Amino acid sequence: MQTMTTHTIWQETLQQWKSDFPHLDMDRLIGKIPTLQDNSDALILECLAEIDETEPDWTYIASRIHLHQMYEEAAENRQTEAPYENFHALINTLIEKEVYSQQLLTSYSKNEIDDLEEAIVPERDHFFTYIGLKTLSDRYLARSKTQAVYELPQERFMIIAMVLMAQEHQSKRLSLIKEAYWALSHLYMTVATPTLANAGKRYGQLSSCFIDTVDDSLQSIYDSNTDIANLSKHGGGIGVYLGKIRSRGSDIRGFKGVSSGILPWMKQLNNTAVSVDQLGQRQGAVAVYLDVWHKDIFPFLDSRLNNGDERQRTHDLFTGVSVPDLFMEAVENREDWYLFDPHEVRNVMGYSLEDYFDEKKGAGSFREKYNACVAHPDLSKERVPAIEIMKRIMIGQLETGTPYMFYRDEVNRMNPNSHAGMIYCSNLCTEIAQNQQPTTQDEQYVEDGKIITVKSPGDFVVCNLSSINLGRAVPAGVLKRLISIQVRMLDNVIDHNNIPVLQAQLTNQSYRGVGLGTFGWAHLLAQKKIDWESNKALEYTKEVYEAVAFYAIEASCELASEKGSYPLFEGSDWQTGEFFLKRTFDQDGTWNWKALKDKVESNGMRNGYLLAVAPNSSTSLIAGSTASIDPVFKKFYSEEKKDYKIPVTAPDLNHETYGYYPSAYDVDQHASIRQNGIRQKFIDQSISFNLYVRNDIQAKELLDLHLASWKNGLKTTYYTRSTSSQGEFDDCEVCSS
């Protein structure tokens, strides 16, 4: 099609589309064309103005018009007659323009690339809503350095598939690429935003988030800051555990009362987050976690508040609090709680309190060690009512949305790799829970005129994410096929990735941890006409997530038969069968968990960590579904950008689904918590789970929600989103998958 500047061409084009949208009054729009400016932008704006709750499908007309704009610009820039023509030449061009990596041509021959071009289905571009296409085009498609359009949506999906399957065996590589392309192009799944943006390009890594553990030493604190800066520069979001650092007033080398505590180091991290941005697109995103028994807990909880001493504020950091069962029991029973300095605990008690957890509910190592600290006469401590700490937590949540809650005992009890380490905190978006350990510097010396530094690498957690679009994949009946290819794609990210922090690369290889998640839960319930607060919703939660878990474990097990288990499989809950026993899966139901348990014990697991549900804010928009496991904010709203607004409706909104899309703030949060308790049973890591509350909520009501979350076995909660703070939360886009 020639450049769309004439009214006649657009009238003819819209006439051709009428049969695809018989329920829309296309003649009305066609009749307006002579009165519009002679360009397609005016036509898009006219379509957007037509979108409302009764006629949401105008978004697809706007999307098609925008596609024509992209096709024309790409064809002109690529000097082709039509879009999606000469894929091999596109790759060559973008390599010459220093956008694509040369590896695309060293990994694949021209014949193979031509074969893959034949597999591209341009018509699948019609699956995009306007906001989905606009988001994909503006942020993720490969453009020249002058921002000219070259790559088109289906080519981005094919490039991702080629990158992630490049190291597969030659005999089946092309078929695996086509299978991955099938999954991506049908919008049955999405990859993490760093993978979506960076696959096939010269710069950037593919993993989403990272978690570091800072040791109680100046060297570790500054080394960690450097590592965080490097990861932030390459587009990673960071979670940081600070609980090992001594508190304010602790001693340093025997000098009493000289430590300034964790706040100065938080200020440094805050400056790093602001000054080292993510590929020039947004400032770094860092979440810091602290144990609720740490003496610095009160200034930590106040660090994001909008009032008080600004010298004690770190507004650009997100906060999370690590909470043991014993604290929640003390809150519920209105008992006292004791605060300690971790450095003094190590010196006086000979152990680190943070290294223990309760192996059983109501009993275990943590409470034994904690009570020993309380009873020790030589250990300084502060006694405060537990409810006072909880009040400060809730005040912060209603004002800023944070701190996040990390229920450390439940996390570690259900950790499939507890034989190899400890989990101290979660990541920036609270869905990752993997073993952590600080990296330490052993020595530094000069050899042959060079300075050699020797370090003992810790467990520096890496999140490799991808998510199922439940709103499309479940109705299509493709879960088993989808998850099989999805697990392989995730596993291949580990080997393909180039992480700028070496201990993170080592940890990635040791556990081969991935996070297969889901989004579109609200979309799926609406399609199934299931009330959010009903018992049927609870039953359906079990049905869907049991299927996801079974297929994912089976896929990782089968991949282990082909490629080998992750190095730390021996002694893990996967290998001993404890993973299945701890979760008491229904042996008489649809799924043969006993057979899968036996298969895993004999064949192994490719991935030590497997399932995690991320926020999926931006990728769910691209895929035309709803974010994560959340209800919708509104059935109809406008997505505001710098210079325009895009109207958006809930997906598949019609007179049948309308009543099944409750607003997040109208939903009984206890119903959501019960759903998530069921879901968590099948997720070996955690879930980005938001609480939605009104700004006039009573303290007792919010406390009841936290107690219910803890009692229902949730491992983490993400933002506490209140109506007074709506729109102020900055979801981690790198964790969108």
C-alpha positions in Angstrom: 0.0 0.0 0.0 1.3 3.5 -0.9 1.5 6.2 1.7 -1.9 6.7 3.2 -2.5 10.4 2.4 -5.8 10.2 0.4 -9.2 9.9 1.9 -10.2 7.5 -0.9 -7.6 4.9 0.1 -8.7 4.9 3.7 -12.4 4.7 2.8 -11.6 1.6 0.6 -9.5 0.1 3.4 -12.2 0.5 6.0 -14.7 -1.0 3.7 -12.6 -4.1 3.5 -12.4 -4.3 7.3 -16.2 -4.1 7.8 -16.7 -7.8 7.5 -14.2 -8.4 10.4 -16.1 -6.0 12.7 -19.8 -6.3 11.8 -20.9 -5.1 15.2 -19.1 -1.7 14.7 -20.7 1.2 12.8 -17.9 1.5 10.3 -20.0 3.5 7.9 -20.2 6.3 10.4 -16.4 6.5 10.5 -16.1 6.2 6.8 -18.5 9.1 6.4 -16.3 11.2 8.7 -13.1 10.7 6.6 -13.6 13.7 4.2 -13.9 16.0 7.2 -10.7 14.8 8.9 -7.1 15.9 8.3 -5.6 14.0 5.4 -3.5 11.6 7.6 -3.8 8.4 9.4 -3.1 10.0 12.9 -6.4 11.8 12.6 -8.1 8.6 11.8 -6.5 6.8 14.8 -7.7 9.7 17.1 -11.2 9.3 15.7 -11.2 5.6 16.4 -9.9 6.2 20.0 -12.7 8.6 20.6 -15.2 5.9 19.7 -13.9 3.5 22.4 -16.1 3.0 25.4 -17.6 0.2 27.5 -20.2 -0.6 24.9 -17.9 -0.6 21.9 -14.3 -1.6 23.0 -13.3 -3.2 19.7 -12.6 0.2 18.1 -9.1 -0.4 19.6 -8.5 -3.0 17.0 -9.3 -0.6 14.2 -6.9 2.0 15.7 -4.3 -0.8 16.0 -4.7 -1.8 12.3 -4.3 1.8 11.2 -1.1 2.1 13.3 0.1 -1.1 11.8 -0.2 0.4 8.3 1.8 3.3 9.4 4.5 1.0 10.7 4.4 -1.2 7.6 4.9 1.8 5.3 7.8 3.3 7.3 9.5 -0.1 7.7 9.1 -0.9 3.9 10.5 2.5 3.0 13.5 2.2 5.4 14.2 -1.4 4.4 13.6 -0.6 0.7 11.2 -3.4 0.2 7.9 -3.5 -1.6 5.9 -4.9 1.3 6.2 -5.5 5.1 7.7 -8.7 6.4 9.9 -9.0 3.3 13.5 -10.3 3.3 14.1 -11.1 6.9 17.8 -11.9 6.2 18.3 -8.5 4.7 16.7 -6.9 7.8 19.2 -8.7 10.1 22.1 -7.6 7.9 20.9 -4.0 7.9 20.5 -3.8 11.7 23.8 -5.5 12.3 25.4 -2.8 10.0 23.6 -0.1 12.0 25.0 -1.6 15.2 21.6 -2.5 16.6 21.5 -6.3 16.2 24.3 -8.6 17.4 26.6 -10.3 14.8 25.8 -13.6 16.5 22.5 -13.8 14.7 24.4 -14.4 11.4 27.1 -16.6 13.0 24.5 -18.8 14.6 22.2 -19.2 11.6 22.7 -19.6 7.8 20.8 -17.7 5.2 18.8 -20.8 4.3 17.8 -21.2 7.9 16.8 -17.6 8.2 14.8 -17.8 4.9 13.0 -20.9 6.3 12.1 -19.0 9.5 10.8 -16.1 7.4 8.3 -18.5 5.9 7.0 -19.3 9.4 6.2 -15.7 10.2 2.5 -15.0 10.2 1.8 -11.3 9.7 -1.9 -11.7 10.3 -1.1 -12.3 14.0 -0.4 -8.6 14.3 -4.2 -8.2 14.4 -4.2 -9.7 17.9 -2.9 -6.4 19.3 -5.0 -3.8 20.9 -3.9 -0.2 20.1 -2.3 0.3 23.6 -0.6 -3.1 23.2 0.8 -2.3 19.8 1.8 1.2 20.8 3.6 -0.1 23.9 5.5 -2.8 21.9 6.4 -0.4 19.1 7.6 2.5 21.3 9.6 0.5 23.8 10.7 -2.8 22.5 10.9 -3.1 18.7 14.4 -2.7 17.3 14.8 0.7 15.7 17.8 2.5 14.2 19.8 4.9 16.3 17.7 7.7 14.8 14.5 5.8 16.0 13.5 4.9 12.5 11.2 1.8 12.2 12.8 -1.3 10.9 11.8 -4.4 12.8 8.1 -5.3 12.9 6.2 -7.2 15.7 6.3 -10.7 14.3 10.0 -10.3 13.6 10.7 -9.3 17.2 9.0 -12.5 18.3 11.0 -14.5 15.8 14.3 -12.9 16.9 13.6 -13.7 20.5 12.9 -17.3 19.6 16.1 -17.5 17.5 18.2 -16.1 20.3 16.8 -18.4 23.0 17.1 -21.5 20.8 20.5 -20.7 19.3 22.3 -23.3 21.4 19.9 -26.2 20.8 20.9 -29.2 18.8 21.0 -28.5 15.1 18.6 -31.4 14.3 15.7 -29.8 16.2 16.6 -26.2 16.5 14.4 -24.8 13.8 11.4 -26.7 15.0 11.9 -25.4 18.5 12.2 -21.9 17.2 9.0 -22.2 15.3 7.3 -23.6 18.5 8.6 -20.7 20.6 7.4 -18.3 17.9 4.0 -20.0 17.9 3.7 -19.3 21.7 4.9 -15.7 21.5 3.0 -14.6 18.3 -0.3 -16.0 19.6 0.2 -13.9 22.7 -0.2 -17.1 24.8 2.9 -16.0 26.8 5.3 -13.1 27.2 8.9 -13.0 28.1 10.4 -10.6 30.7 10.8 -7.0 29.5 14.7 -7.2 29.4 14.4 -10.3 27.1 11.7 -8.6 25.0 13.8 -5.5 24.6 17.3 -6.9 24.4 17.2 -10.3 22.7 19.3 -10.2 19.5 20.7 -6.7 20.2 24.3 -5.7 20.8 23.7 -4.5 24.4 21.8 -5.4 27.5 21.1 -8.6 29.3 18.0 -10.8 29.4 17.2 -11.3 33.1 14.8 -9.2 35.1 15.7 -8.8 38.7 18.5 -9.6 41.1 18.9 -10.1 44.9 22.1 -9.3 46.8 23.0 -10.0 50.4 25.3 -7.4 52.0 27.8 -8.6 54.7 28.6 -6.6 57.8 31.9 -5.1 56.4 32.9 -1.9 54.7 34.3 -3.9 51.8 31.0 -5.8 51.2 28.9 -2.7 51.5 30.9 -0.8 48.8 31.4 -3.9 46.6 27.6 -4.5 46.7 27.0 -0.9 45.7 29.2 -1.3 42.7 27.5 -4.5 41.7 24.1 -2.9 42.0 25.2 0.0 39.9 26.4 -2.3 37.1 23.2 -4.3 37.1 21.1 -1.2 37.2 23.0 0.2 34.2 22.1 -3.0 32.2 18.4 -2.8 33.1 18.1 -4.9 36.2 15.9 -4.3 39.3 17.6 -5.1 42.6 16.5 -6.5 45.9 19.0 -6.0 48.8 19.1 -7.7 52.2 20.6 -5.4 54.8 19.9 -7.5 57.9 23.5 -8.5 58.5 24.7 -4.9 58.9 25.2 -3.7 62.5 22.8 -1.2 63.9 23.2 2.4 65.0 25.2 2.6 68.2 27.0 -0.7 67.7 30.7 -0.9 68.2 33.3 -0.9 65.5 36.6 -2.6 66.2 35.8 -2.5 69.9 35.0 1.2 70.0 31.5 1.5 71.6 28.6 3.4 70.2 30.3 4.6 67.0 28.3 2.7 64.3 25.8 4.9 62.4 23.6 1.9 61.4 22.0 1.1 58.1 20.6 4.5 57.2 23.9 6.0 55.7 24.2 2.9 53.5 20.6 3.2 52.4 21.4 6.8 51.4 24.2 5.6 49.2 22.0 3.0 47.6 19.3 5.7 47.1 21.9 7.9 45.2 22.9 4.9 43.1 19.3 4.2 42.2 18.8 7.8 41.1 22.2 8.4 39.3 22.6 5.0 37.5 19.6 4.7 35.2 18.4 1.7 33.3 19.7 2.2 29.7 18.7 5.8 29.8 15.0 4.9 30.1 14.2 5.1 33.8 16.1 5.5 37.1 17.3 2.4 38.8 14.9 0.4 41.0 16.1 -0.9 44.3 14.2 -2.5 47.2 15.9 -3.0 50.6 14.8 -5.5 53.2 15.4 -5.6 57.0 14.5 -8.0 59.8 11.8 -6.9 62.1 14.0 -7.7 65.1 16.8 -5.3 63.9 17.5 -2.3 66.2 17.2 0.0 63.2 13.7 -1.1 62.3 12.0 2.1 63.3 14.2 4.5 61.2 14.0 1.9 58.4 10.2 2.0 58.4 10.2 5.8 58.4 12.7 6.1 55.6 10.1 6.7 52.8 7.7 8.9 54.8 6.9 12.3 53.5 7.5 14.1 56.8 10.2 14.2 59.4 14.0 14.7 59.0 14.9 14.6 55.3 18.4 13.5 56.3 16.9 10.2 57.4 14.8 9.7 54.2 15.4 7.6 51.2 12.4 8.3 49.0 13.8 6.5 45.9 14.2 3.1 47.6 11.5 0.6 48.1 11.3 -1.1 51.5 10.4 -4.6 52.7 10.3 -6.1 56.2 11.4 -9.7 57.0 8.9 -11.1 59.4 9.0 -14.4 61.4 6.0 -16.3 62.6 6.9 -15.4 66.2 6.5 -11.7 65.5 3.0 -12.2 64.0 2.0 -14.2 67.0 3.3 -11.4 69.3 1.2 -8.9 67.3 -1.9 -11.0 67.4 -1.5 -11.6 71.2 -0.4 -8.1 71.9 2.9 -9.2 73.4 6.3 -7.5 73.6 9.0 -7.8 71.0 12.7 -7.4 71.3 15.2 -5.6 69.0 18.8 -6.6 68.7 22.0 -5.6 67.0 23.1 -8.4 64.7 26.8 -7.6 65.2 26.4 -8.0 69.0 24.4 -11.2 68.6 27.2 -12.7 66.6 29.8 -11.6 69.2 27.9 -12.6 72.4 25.8 -15.6 71.2 28.2 -17.0 68.7 25.6 -17.2 65.9 23.6 -15.0 63.5 19.9 -14.9 64.4 19.0 -14.2 60.8 20.4 -17.6 59.8 17.6 -19.5 61.5 13.9 -20.1 60.8 11.1 -22.1 62.3 11.1 -25.5 60.6 7.5 -26.1 61.8 4.7 -23.8 62.5 4.9 -22.8 66.1 8.2 -24.5 66.8 11.8 -24.4 65.4 15.3 -23.0 65.5 14.5 -19.3 65.1 12.3 -19.0 68.2 14.8 -21.0 70.2 17.6 -18.7 69.2 15.5 -15.6 69.6 14.4 -16.6 73.1 18.0 -17.3 74.0 18.9 -13.8 73.0 16.0 -12.4 75.0 17.2 -14.3 78.1 20.9 -13.6 77.8 22.0 -11.0 80.4 25.0 -9.7 78.5 23.1 -9.0 75.3 21.7 -5.4 75.0 18.1 -5.3 73.7 15.2 -3.0 73.3 11.7 -4.1 74.3 8.7 -2.7 72.5 5.1 -3.8 72.0 4.9 -5.8 68.8 1.8 -4.0 67.8 3.7 -0.6 67.8 6.0 -1.9 65.1 3.0 -3.2 63.2 1.3 0.2 63.5 4.4 1.8 62.0 4.4 -0.7 59.2 0.8 0.0 58.4 1.2 3.8 58.5 4.0 3.5 56.0 1.9 1.3 53.8 -1.0 3.7 53.7 1.2 6.6 53.0 3.7 5.1 50.5 2.5 1.6 49.7 5.5 0.0 51.4 7.0 -1.8 53.2 6.4 -5.1 51.4 5.9 -8.1 53.7 8.3 -11.1 53.6 7.1 -14.1 55.8 10.5 -15.6 56.2 9.6 -18.8 58.1 7.0 -19.9 55.5 9.5 -19.1 52.7 12.3 -21.1 54.2 10.0 -24.0 55.2 8.9 -24.4 51.6 12.3 -23.7 50.1 13.1 -26.7 47.8 16.8 -26.0 48.2 17.1 -25.5 51.9 19.9 -28.1 51.9 22.1 -25.5 50.2 21.3 -22.2 51.9 18.9 -19.7 53.3 16.5 -17.2 51.9 16.6 -13.8 53.7 14.4 -11.6 51.5 12.6 -11.3 48.2 13.3 -9.1 45.2 12.0 -5.8 44.0 8.5 -7.2 43.2 8.3 -9.9 45.9 7.9 -12.9 43.6 11.4 -14.4 43.8 12.6 -16.5 46.8 15.9 -18.2 46.3 19.0 -19.0 48.4 21.2 -16.1 49.3 24.7 -15.6 50.6 27.0 -12.6 50.7 30.1 -12.5 48.6 33.3 -11.9 50.6 36.8 -10.7 49.6 39.4 -13.1 50.9 42.6 -11.4 49.8 44.2 -8.9 47.5 47.8 -9.0 46.3 50.2 -7.8 43.6 51.5 -10.2 41.0 53.4 -9.3 37.9 52.5 -5.7 38.3 48.8 -6.4 38.5 46.4 -6.3 41.5 44.7 -9.6 42.0 41.5 -9.7 44.1 40.3 -13.1 45.4 36.7 -13.4 46.4 34.5 -16.2 47.7 31.3 -15.8 45.6 28.0 -15.9 47.5 24.6 -16.7 46.1 23.6 -13.6 44.1 20.1 -14.3 43.0 19.0 -13.9 39.4 15.4 -13.8 38.2 14.7 -15.2 34.8 11.0 -14.6 34.1 8.3 -15.5 31.6 4.5 -15.6 32.0 1.5 -17.4 30.7 -1.4 -15.3 29.4 -4.2 -17.2 31.1 -6.8 -15.2 29.3 -5.7 -16.6 26.0 -3.9 -19.9 26.7 -6.5 -21.5 29.0 -9.5 -21.0 26.7 -7.3 -22.2 23.8 -6.5 -25.4 25.7 -2.7 -25.2 25.0 -1.2 -25.2 28.5 0.8 -28.4 28.2 2.2 -27.6 24.8 2.9 -24.0 25.9 4.6 -24.7 29.2 6.9 -27.3 27.6 8.4 -24.8 25.2 8.2 -22.0 27.8 10.4 -23.8 30.4 12.9 -24.6 27.7 13.0 -20.9 26.7 13.5 -19.8 30.3 16.2 -22.4 30.8 18.1 -21.2 27.8 18.1 -17.6 29.0 20.5 -18.9 31.7 23.1 -20.1 29.2 22.7 -17.3 26.8 22.8 -14.4 29.3 25.8 -12.2 29.9 25.4 -10.8 33.4 28.0 -8.1 34.4 28.3 -9.4 38.0 30.2 -12.7 38.0 28.8 -14.1 41.2 25.4 -13.7 39.7 26.5 -15.8 36.7 27.8 -18.5 39.0 24.5 -18.6 41.1 22.5 -18.7 37.9 24.4 -21.8 36.8 24.3 -23.5 40.2 20.5 -23.4 40.7 19.3 -22.7 37.1 16.4 -20.8 38.8 13.6 -19.5 36.6 10.3 -17.9 37.3 7.4 -19.1 35.2 4.4 -17.1 36.1 0.9 -16.0 35.0 -1.2 -13.0 34.2 -4.7 -12.5 33.0 -6.4 -14.1 36.0 -9.2 -11.4 36.1 -9.6 -11.8 32.3 -10.0 -15.6 32.7 -12.5 -15.4 35.5 -14.6 -12.9 33.5 -14.6 -15.2 30.4 -15.6 -18.2 32.6 -18.3 -16.0 34.3 -17.0 -16.8 37.7 -17.6 -14.3 40.5 -14.3 -13.1 42.2 -15.6 -13.7 45.7 -17.3 -17.1 45.1 -16.3 -20.5 46.3 -16.2 -21.4 42.6 -13.3 -18.9 42.2 -11.4 -20.8 44.9 -12.0 -24.1 43.2 -11.0 -22.7 39.8 -7.8 -21.2 41.3 -6.8 -24.7 42.4 -7.8 -26.2 39.0 -5.7 -23.7 37.0 -2.6 -23.5 39.2 -2.4 -27.2 39.8 -2.3 -27.7 36.1 0.3 -25.0 35.6 2.5 -26.5 38.4 2.2 -30.1 37.2 3.1 -29.2 33.6 6.0 -27.0 34.6 7.5 -29.6 37.0 7.0 -32.3 34.3 8.7 -30.0 31.7 11.7 -29.3 33.8 12.0 -33.0 34.7 11.9 -34.0 31.0 14.5 -31.3 30.2 16.7 -32.7 32.9 16.6 -36.1 31.2 17.8 -34.4 28.0 20.3 -31.9 29.4 21.0 -32.9 33.0 19.9 -31.7 36.4 20.9 -28.4 38.0 24.2 -29.0 40.0 22.6 -28.7 43.4 19.8 -31.2 42.8 21.3 -33.9 45.1 19.9 -33.4 48.6 17.2 -31.0 47.5 13.5 -31.4 48.2 13.0 -32.3 44.6 15.5 -35.2 44.9 14.2 -36.5 48.3 10.5 -36.1 47.4 10.0 -33.7 50.3 8.8 -31.0 47.8 5.7 -33.1 47.1 5.1 -34.3 50.7 5.3 -30.8 52.2 2.5 -29.6 49.9 0.2 -32.6 50.5 -1.0 -32.6 46.9 -4.3 -34.4 46.3 -3.3 -37.9 45.3 -6.9 -38.9 44.3 -7.5 -35.9 42.0 -6.9 -35.2 38.3 -3.2 -35.2 38.5 -0.9 -38.2 39.2 1.5 -36.4 41.6 2.9 -39.8 42.9 4.0 -40.7 39.4 5.5 -37.2 38.9 7.3 -37.4 42.3 8.9 -40.7 41.3 9.8 -39.4 37.9 11.5 -36.3 39.4 13.5 -38.5 41.9 14.8 -40.7 39.2 15.2 -38.2 36.3 16.1 -35.1 38.2 15.1 -31.4 37.7 16.7 -29.0 35.3 15.7 -26.0 37.4 16.1 -25.7 41.2 13.5 -22.9 41.3 10.7 -23.0 38.8 7.5 -20.9 39.4 7.0 -17.3 40.4 4.1 -14.9 39.6 5.4 -11.4 38.7 3.4 -8.1 38.3 3.3 -8.1 34.5 2.2 -4.5 34.2 3.5 -3.6 30.8 3.6 -7.0 29.1 0.0 -7.7 30.0 -0.9 -4.5 28.2 1.0 -5.8 25.1 -0.7 -9.1 25.3 -4.2 -7.6 25.7 -5.0 -9.0 29.1 -5.1 -8.1 32.8 -2.1 -7.7 35.0 -0.8 -10.6 37.1 -3.4 -12.1 39.5 -5.0 -8.7 40.2 -8.6 -7.5 39.6 -8.9 -4.6 37.3 -8.8 -1.0 38.6 -11.6 0.0 36.3 -13.5 -1.5 33.4 -12.7 1.6 31.3 -9.9 4.1 31.8 -7.3 6.2 30.0 -3.7 5.2 29.9 -1.9 8.6 30.2 1.3 9.2 28.3 3.4 12.3 28.1 1.5 13.8 25.2 -1.7 11.8 24.7 -4.2 9.6 26.4 -5.2 6.1 25.2 -8.6 4.8 26.2 -8.4 1.2 27.5 -11.2 -1.2 28.4 -11.1 -4.5 30.2 -10.4 -7.3 27.7 -13.3 -9.1 26.0 -15.6 -6.6 27.7 -19.2 -7.2 26.7 -22.7 -7.5 28.2 -21.9 -11.1 29.4 -18.5 -10.4 31.0 -19.2 -6.9 32.3 -20.5 -7.9 35.7 -17.5 -10.3 36.3 -15.0 -7.4 36.3 -15.2 -6.0 39.8 -13.0 -3.0 40.7 -9.9 -3.9 42.8 -11.1 -1.6 45.6 -14.6 -3.1 45.7 -13.3 -6.7 46.0 -13.3 -8.3 49.5 -9.5 -8.6 50.1 -10.0 -11.7 52.2 -11.4 -13.4 49.1 -8.2 -12.5 47.2 -6.1 -13.7 50.1 -7.9 -17.0 50.2 -7.3 -17.4 46.4 -3.7 -16.6 46.8 -3.3 -19.1 49.7 -4.5 -21.8 47.3 -2.3 -20.5 44.5 0.8 -20.3 46.7 0.6 -24.0 47.4 1.5 -24.7 43.8 4.1 -21.9 43.4 7.5 -23.0 44.7 8.7 -19.3 44.9 6.3 -16.5 45.6 3.7 -14.1 44.1 3.5 -10.4 43.6 0.3 -10.0 45.5 -1.2 -6.5 46.1 -3.6 -5.5 48.8 -6.2 -2.9 47.7 -7.7 -0.8 50.5 -9.6 2.4 50.8 -7.9 5.3 52.4 -10.4 5.4 55.3 -9.7 1.8 56.3 -9.6 1.2 60.0 -6.3 0.0 61.5 -7.9 -3.2 62.8 -9.2 -4.0 59.3 -5.7 -3.6 57.7 -4.2 -5.7 60.6 -6.7 -8.4 59.9 -5.7 -8.5 56.3 -2.0 -9.0 57.3 -2.9 -11.7 59.8 -5.0 -13.4 57.2 -2.2 -13.3 54.7 0.2 -14.9 57.2 -2.3 -17.5 58.3 -3.2 -18.5 54.7 0.4 -19.3 54.0 1.3 -16.4 51.8 5.1 -15.9 51.5 5.0 -12.2 50.5 2.7 -9.3 49.9 3.6 -6.5 47.5 2.1 -3.0 47.6 -0.6 -2.0 49.9 -2.5 0.2 47.4 -4.9 2.7 49.0 -7.3 4.9 47.1 -5.5 8.0 48.4 -2.3 6.9 46.8 -3.6 5.4 43.6 -1.3 6.1 40.7 1.7 6.8 42.9 3.1 3.3 42.7 6.0 2.6 40.4 5.7 -1.0 39.3 8.9 -2.6 38.4 8.7 -3.0 34.6 11.8 -5.2 34.4 9.8 -7.8 36.4 7.0 -7.5 34.0 7.0 -10.8 32.1 
